[in-house]
Amino acid sequence: MLDLRNMPRDERGRLIEQGRGNDTSQYLNGHDTSHRPPAPTPTIQQRIYDVVTASGGAVGRGAIAKALGLKKTPWLVCIIEGLVQDGYLRRVHGQWKNGTLMYLYEVT
């Protein structure tokens, strides 16, 4: 039986919780039953920056959208342009064979 009278207490007299050793276990199928909070998921801005960084050169809006598993929507274009305005990406102008202007993005 656990004797609570000898357990450490704070200045108000409340019990101080001590580590219980391993706070992680696994089910038989190998899934983790960790009691720790999940790792934070990266923001869409961070994911876009990572895609452009990994490309090693200038990349277009369509390629960014495809790498993220998204469609090239005005919402995505607005976020990419926001990264340009904030100075994380640089927009490079190019031209398709038919003369249409295209935008490529690279890390500054």
N, C-alpha and C positions, 0 to 999 in steps of 0.2 A: 504494500500500500504506500502511496506517495504522501509524504509529510509536507504539507504546504506551509507550515510554520517556519521552516528553515529556508524557504525559497527567497531569492532576492526580490526586493521591492523598491519602488521609486519613492520620491519625496512625499507623495500622497498616500503611500501605503498600499498601492496596487501592485499586484504581481507583475514582474518583468518577464515577458515571454522569452525563453531561451531557444536557441536553435535545436531543431529536432533531428539533426543529421541530414540524411538524404531526403529532399523534398520532391524527388522524381522517381517514378516507377514506370513499368511498362506492362501493358496487357500481353497476353500470350501471343497475339497477332503482331506484336512489335510496336504498336502505337504508343506514343509518349503520353503520359498522364501528368505532365509537369504542372505544378501549381504556380508557376511563374507567369506573368502576363506575356502575351505574344509580342514578338518583335514588331515595331511599328512598320507599316507599309510605306514605301516611298511615295511621295506625291507625284502627280502627273508631270510637273515641271522637272523633277529630278529624273524621272524615267525618260523624258525627252532628251534632257542633257546627256544622260548615259548612252542613249542610242546614237546621238551625234558624235559623242566622244569615241564610241566603239567603232564607228564607221571609218575613222582615220582620215577623212577628207570631207568635202562638201556633200551634203545629202539633201534631197528634195523633200517637200512636204508629204508627198505620196509615200515615199520610202519610210519616212518617220512613222506615218500612220500605220503602214503595213507591219513594221517592226513591233509596234505596240498592240497590234491586233485590233486596230480601230479603223474607222473610215475618215477620209480627209473632209472634215466638217468645218463650218465657220468657227465653232467652239474650239477645235483643235488649232486652227490657224491663228486664232486670237491668243491662245496660250503661247504658241511659238513666237509670235510677234512680241508678246510681253517679255519673253526671255531676251529678245533682241534689244528691246527698250531698256531692260535692266542691265544690259551689258554682258550677259552670259554667253550669248550667241552672236555671230556676225552674219548678216544677210549678204549673199553674193548674187549678183544678177547674171543670168545666163540667157541663152537664146536657143530655142528649138530649131530644127531644120526648116520648119515652115515660117520662121520669123517670130513666133510667139515668145514673149518674155517669160522666163521662169526664174524662180527664186530657189537658191540653194543656201543651206545653213551650215556653218562650221563653228567650232569652239574658238573663242577669242583668245 
